[in-house]
């Protein structure tokens, strides 16, 4: 079985047990910026649900914050960090702005990065806006999809096996998170920064990643209806 995932600290941590063979040796794990493989776990907006079906485990939602928009004045564009596809997606559908790559203001941080920034204060601006506010106004009080786990249509019947492997990997993450972070984050990071990553991961890789709820499935459907 070919499992591919978008390269990110949070997904690498969630899938560590599978990718390192602690859960199963039958699955090949590969980081991939494109939606390929039998099972792909990646940012909303990259996962192609025309050719795939959501599985019940491995999805990541936020119930309390979205990407955060920092700005001193309104521009027709917004910067995002390279590789931050979640912020790029929501900047497009919620702010309708041109997307650029960079670290200067105006800037959008992903929920994961913003969770860490709230403690470090590395990004500061005259104004900031949590896009979860716009999300709630547009779609209602439903969870905001961040990462989606989707299997090829022809493999749906066997997806329950993948779901069980992912559940075990999430349990492994929660039991071994300090060890996992030391393995996937460069050694020159201090203990304080590692603890921030730990808190951020535990906030987002939670029960919604363990088992997909109907309201979470509804939020994904709402987005794709909006995009049509």
GIZIZI-V168087 format. One record per residue. N is the residue number from 1. RES is the residue in one small letter. SS is DSSP state (A for helix, B for strand, O for the rest). PHI is phi in whole degrees, -180 to 180 (NA if undefined). OMEGA is omega as a letter, one per 40 degrees, with the letter a starting at -180 (* if undefined). Layout:
# GIZIZI-V168087
((N | RES | SS | PHI | OMEGA) (N | RES | SS | PHI | OMEGA))
This chain:
# GIZIZI-V168087
((1 | x | O | NA | a) (2 | x | B | -103 | i) (3 | x | B | -102 | i) (4 | x | B | -122 | a) (5 | x | B | -144 | i) (6 | x | O | -69 | a) (7 | x | O | -64 | i) (8 | x | O | -159 | a) (9 | x | A | -60 | a) (10 | x | A | -66 | i) (11 | x | A | -73 | i) (12 | x | A | -62 | i) (13 | x | A | -67 | a) (14 | x | A | -63 | a) (15 | x | O | -100 | a) (16 | x | A | -55 | a) (17 | x | A | -62 | i) (18 | x | A | -77 | a) (19 | x | A | -68 | i) (20 | x | O | -95 | i) (21 | x | O | 82 | i) (22 | x | O | -73 | a) (23 | x | O | -99 | a) (24 | x | O | -156 | i) (25 | x | O | -101 | a) (26 | x | O | -91 | a) (27 | x | O | -115 | i) (28 | x | B | -97 | a) (29 | x | B | -100 | i) (30 | x | B | -142 | i) (31 | x | B | -65 | a) (32 | x | O | -155 | i) (33 | x | O | -79 | a) (34 | x | O | -116 | a) (35 | x | O | -79 | a) (36 | x | O | -135 | i) (37 | x | O | 90 | i) (38 | x | O | -65 | i) (39 | x | B | -125 | i) (40 | x | B | -124 | i) (41 | x | B | -120 | a) (42 | x | B | -158 | a) (43 | x | B | -62 | i) (44 | x | O | -57 | a) (45 | x | O | 102 | i) (46 | x | O | -98 | a) (47 | x | O | -68 | a) (48 | x | O | -92 | a) (49 | x | O | -88 | i) (50 | x | O | -77 | a) (51 | x | O | -112 | a) (52 | x | B | -139 | i) (53 | x | B | -123 | i) (54 | x | B | -63 | i) (55 | x | O | -103 | a) (56 | x | O | -85 | a) (57 | x | O | -120 | i) (58 | x | O | 95 | i) (59 | x | O | -86 | a) (60 | x | B | -127 | a) (61 | x | B | -126 | i) (62 | x | B | -121 | i) (63 | x | O | -106 | a) (64 | x | O | -139 | i) (65 | x | O | -157 | i) (66 | x | O | -121 | i) (67 | x | O | -58 | a) (68 | x | B | -113 | a) (69 | x | B | -99 | i) (70 | x | B | -106 | a) (71 | x | B | -159 | i) (72 | x | O | -99 | i) (73 | x | O | -152 | a) (74 | x | O | -71 | i) (75 | x | O | -127 | i) (76 | x | O | -82 | a) (77 | x | B | -130 | i) (78 | x | B | -146 | i) (79 | x | B | -90 | i) (80 | x | B | -133 | i) (81 | x | O | -67 | i) (82 | x | O | -60 | i) (83 | x | O | 89 | a) (84 | x | O | -85 | a) (85 | x | A | -75 | i) (86 | x | A | -65 | i) (87 | x | A | -64 | i) (88 | x | A | -62 | a) (89 | x | A | -64 | a) (90 | x | A | -76 | i) (91 | x | A | -63 | a) (92 | x | A | -73 | a) (93 | x | A | -87 | a) (94 | x | A | -105 | a) (95 | x | A | -110 | i) (96 | x | O | 56 | a) (97 | x | O | -116 | i) (98 | x | B | -66 | a) (99 | x | B | -102 | i) (100 | x | B | -125 | i) (101 | x | B | -101 | a) (102 | x | O | 170 | a) (103 | x | O | -116 | i) (104 | x | O | -84 | i) (105 | x | O | -72 | e) (106 | x | O | -71 | a) (107 | x | B | -137 | i) (108 | x | B | -116 | i) (109 | x | B | -107 | i) (110 | x | O | -64 | i) (111 | x | A | -55 | i) (112 | x | A | -63 | i) (113 | x | A | -67 | a) (114 | x | A | -67 | i) (115 | x | A | -59 | i) (116 | x | A | -73 | a) (117 | x | A | -63 | i) (118 | x | A | -62 | i) (119 | x | A | -92 | a) (120 | x | A | -91 | a) (121 | x | O | 66 | a) (122 | x | O | -69 | i) (123 | x | O | -108 | i) (124 | x | O | -137 | i) (125 | x | O | -152 | i) (126 | x | O | -64 | a) (127 | x | B | -134 | i) (128 | x | B | -146 | a) (129 | x | B | -138 | i) (130 | x | B | -81 | a) (131 | x | A | -68 | i) (132 | x | A | -61 | i) (133 | x | A | -63 | i) (134 | x | A | -68 | i) (135 | x | A | -55 | a) (136 | x | A | -65 | i) (137 | x | A | -66 | a) (138 | x | A | -84 | a) (139 | x | A | -115 | a) (140 | x | O | 96 | a) (141 | x | O | -82 | i) (142 | x | O | -126 | a) (143 | x | O | -61 | a) (144 | x | B | -97 | i) (145 | x | B | -69 | i) (146 | x | B | -112 | i) (147 | x | B | -125 | i) (148 | x | B | -122 | i) (149 | x | B | -112 | a) (150 | x | B | -137 | a) (151 | x | B | -105 | i) (152 | x | B | -57 | a) (153 | x | A | -53 | a) (154 | x | A | -73 | a) (155 | x | A | -109 | a) (156 | x | A | -57 | a) (157 | x | A | -62 | i) (158 | x | A | -103 | a) (159 | x | A | -68 | a) (160 | x | A | -62 | i) (161 | x | A | -67 | i) (162 | x | A | -62 | i) (163 | x | A | -61 | i) (164 | x | A | -67 | i) (165 | x | A | -62 | a) (166 | x | A | -66 | i) (167 | x | A | -58 | i) (168 | x | A | -64 | i) (169 | x | A | -68 | i) (170 | x | A | -66 | i) (171 | x | A | -62 | i) (172 | x | A | -63 | i) (173 | x | A | -59 | a) (174 | x | A | -68 | i) (175 | x | A | -87 | a) (176 | x | A | -133 | a) (177 | x | A | -63 | a) (178 | x | A | -64 | i) (179 | x | A | -63 | a) (180 | x | A | -63 | a) (181 | x | A | -65 | i) (182 | x | A | -65 | a) (183 | x | A | -79 | a) (184 | x | A | -103 | i) (185 | x | O | -109 | a) (186 | x | O | -52 | a) (187 | x | O | -65 | a) (188 | x | O | -80 | i) (189 | x | O | -79 | a) (190 | x | O | -76 | a) (191 | x | A | -63 | i) (192 | x | A | -64 | i) (193 | x | A | -67 | i) (194 | x | A | -61 | i) (195 | x | A | -66 | i) (196 | x | A | -66 | i) (197 | x | A | -63 | i) (198 | x | A | -61 | a) (199 | x | A | -64 | a) (200 | x | A | -65 | i) (201 | x | A | -61 | a) (202 | x | A | -67 | i) (203 | x | A | -77 | a) (204 | x | A | -104 | i) (205 | x | O | -93 | a) (206 | x | O | -133 | a) (207 | x | A | -63 | i) (208 | x | A | -66 | i) (209 | x | A | -78 | a) (210 | x | A | -78 | a) (211 | x | O | -153 | a) (212 | x | O | -67 | i) (213 | x | O | -95 | a) (214 | x | A | -64 | i) (215 | x | A | -66 | i) (216 | x | A | -74 | i) (217 | x | A | -62 | i) (218 | x | A | -64 | a) (219 | x | A | -69 | i) (220 | x | A | -66 | i) (221 | x | A | -61 | a) (222 | x | A | -63 | i) (223 | x | A | -64 | a) (224 | x | A | -72 | i) (225 | x | A | -66 | a) (226 | x | A | -64 | a) (227 | x | A | -79 | a) (228 | x | O | -73 | *))
